[in-house]
Amino acid sequence: MENSVNYQHYSAKLPDGGGEASLFRRAAKFIKNRVFYDVLMLPYALHRHRRLLRDCDRTSEHTYTCFLRSPSQLQLLSGPILEFLRTEAPQEPLNITLLACSNGAEAYTIASWLRLQFPALAFHIQASDLHPAMAERAAAGLFSADEALHSEYMTKDFLEATFDRDGQLYSVKPQIREHVSFSSANILDGADLLDRFGQAPLVIAQNVLFHLKPADAAEAFVNIVNLTTPRGVIMVEGMDQDLRVEMTQQCKLEPFTEDLRTIYNETRVHTPPNWWQVYWGSEPFLPFRAHAEHRYATAFRKEPH
Ligand SMILES: C[S@@+](CC[C@H](N)C(=O)[O-])C[C@H]1O[C@@H](n2cnc3c(N)ncnc32)[C@H](O)[C@@H]1O
């Protein structure tokens, strides 16, 4: 399978300046974030975050999203994940269920990516979000420059392949839009989800489970597994680590371990260095932790027993 992409940074980052001052700033940032926060404060941070998760309120109104959120996870999708799925049903059109889609950036990213990688692949993404207004907005496929460009990893190639531009408006190309449909659905309503979407070989529910209370997140996870065909794949970045280990082991899911650290770190790009102070924060990658592969993987396969 062809799977090579040029990840030249497109995002308009301020130039670092160079020189001694910049080197000093980068060294200071490294010491503060990687040494002080990630190592010296780690036991305290883990303890505080666990307590926060037990006690805090969550919100279903948090709709942050962006295009090209994790390019390495997309590589995983168009590489090992598709290879796994296509050995089972090489000729059938690929049905994808994507829950909690926000304004559609994630669904359009995946559609554009799959078209770029495999122009002949037949696939359809049924995307949904809790809020009907979000689903309608996503279906419109229109984005401001800020929404379209706001990604650490945006590339010129991806922008050109995904959008038609009309002044400051970025409109998703019709040939990408035709691969995606949108509706409203609650990830906690398992019967409705199954009724409406049926099972799909690939089910994606990212950056939503950490917005649910632990019991609800566990229930939603079971719904996601039930929506996935036997020998299907689940993508779930944005889920509490302890619960991820517990639920993926309980459901006997096997993690995709390729590029584990890189993918996990990309999913933390928007996490503040003091991650333990926000419930949606996630710990730094800790390879020595028990069940590290289940803990940090963002994609899992369901094998028939
Ligand atoms: C942070 S956004 C994630 C968007 C996208 N999946 C991504 O990863 O970029 C969380 C989304 O979950 C949706 N959401 C919250 N609770 C939900 C529920 N119970 N069922 C379905 N969607 C929900 C919100 O409306 C919001 O659009």
The ligand as an SDF file (V2000), in Angstrom:
LIG
                    3D

 27 29  0  0  0  0  0  0  0  0999 V2000
  -13.5640   17.8000   22.0210 C   0  0  0  0  0  0  0  0  0  0  0  0
  -14.7650   17.4720   20.7820 S   0  0  0  0  0  0  0  0  0  0  0  0
  -13.9630   16.2030   19.8530 C   0  0  0  0  0  0  0  0  0  0  0  0
  -14.1800   16.3730   18.3740 C   0  0  0  0  0  0  0  0  0  0  0  0
  -13.4790   15.3570   17.5000 C   0  0  0  0  0  0  0  0  0  0  0  0
  -13.9070   14.0050   17.7830 N   0  0  0  0  0  0  0  0  0  0  0  0
  -11.9750   15.4430   17.6230 C   0  0  0  0  0  0  0  0  0  0  0  0
  -11.3600   14.5220   18.1720 O   0  0  0  0  0  0  0  0  0  0  0  0
  -11.3710   16.4360   17.1880 O   0  0  0  0  0  0  0  0  0  0  0  0
  -15.9690   16.5560   21.7310 C   0  0  0  0  0  0  0  0  0  0  0  0
  -17.3000   16.4110   20.9940 C   0  0  0  0  0  0  0  0  0  0  0  0
  -18.0620   15.4290   21.6940 O   0  0  0  0  0  0  0  0  0  0  0  0
  -19.4260   15.7970   21.6000 C   0  0  0  0  0  0  0  0  0  0  0  0
  -20.1620   15.0860   22.6490 N   0  0  0  0  0  0  0  0  0  0  0  0
  -20.1800   15.3420   23.9830 C   0  0  0  0  0  0  0  0  0  0  0  0
  -20.9670   14.4510   24.6230 N   0  0  0  0  0  0  0  0  0  0  0  0
  -21.4430   13.6130   23.6850 C   0  0  0  0  0  0  0  0  0  0  0  0
  -22.3270   12.4960   23.7050 C   0  0  0  0  0  0  0  0  0  0  0  0
  -22.8740   12.0700   24.8630 N   0  0  0  0  0  0  0  0  0  0  0  0
  -22.6020   11.8690   22.5430 N   0  0  0  0  0  0  0  0  0  0  0  0
  -22.0640   12.2930   21.3740 C   0  0  0  0  0  0  0  0  0  0  0  0
  -21.2310   13.3480   21.2780 N   0  0  0  0  0  0  0  0  0  0  0  0
  -20.9350   14.0070   22.4230 C   0  0  0  0  0  0  0  0  0  0  0  0
  -19.4000   17.3070   21.7540 C   0  0  0  0  0  0  0  0  0  0  0  0
  -20.5650   17.8920   21.2350 O   0  0  0  0  0  0  0  0  0  0  0  0
  -18.1270   17.6780   20.9640 C   0  0  0  0  0  0  0  0  0  0  0  0
  -18.4420   18.0370   19.6460 O   0  0  0  0  0  0  0  0  0  0  0  0
  1  2  1  0
  2  3  1  0
  2 10  1  0
  3  4  1  0
  4  5  1  0
  5  6  1  0
  5  7  1  0
  7  8  2  0
  7  9  1  0
 10 11  1  0
 11 12  1  0
 11 26  1  0
 12 13  1  0
 13 14  1  0
 13 24  1  0
 14 15  1  0
 14 23  1  0
 15 16  2  0
 16 17  1  0
 17 18  1  0
 17 23  2  0
 18 19  1  0
 18 20  2  0
 20 21  1  0
 21 22  2  0
 22 23  1  0
 24 25  1  0
 24 26  1  0
 26 27  1  0
M  CHG  2   2   1   9  -1
M  END
$$$$
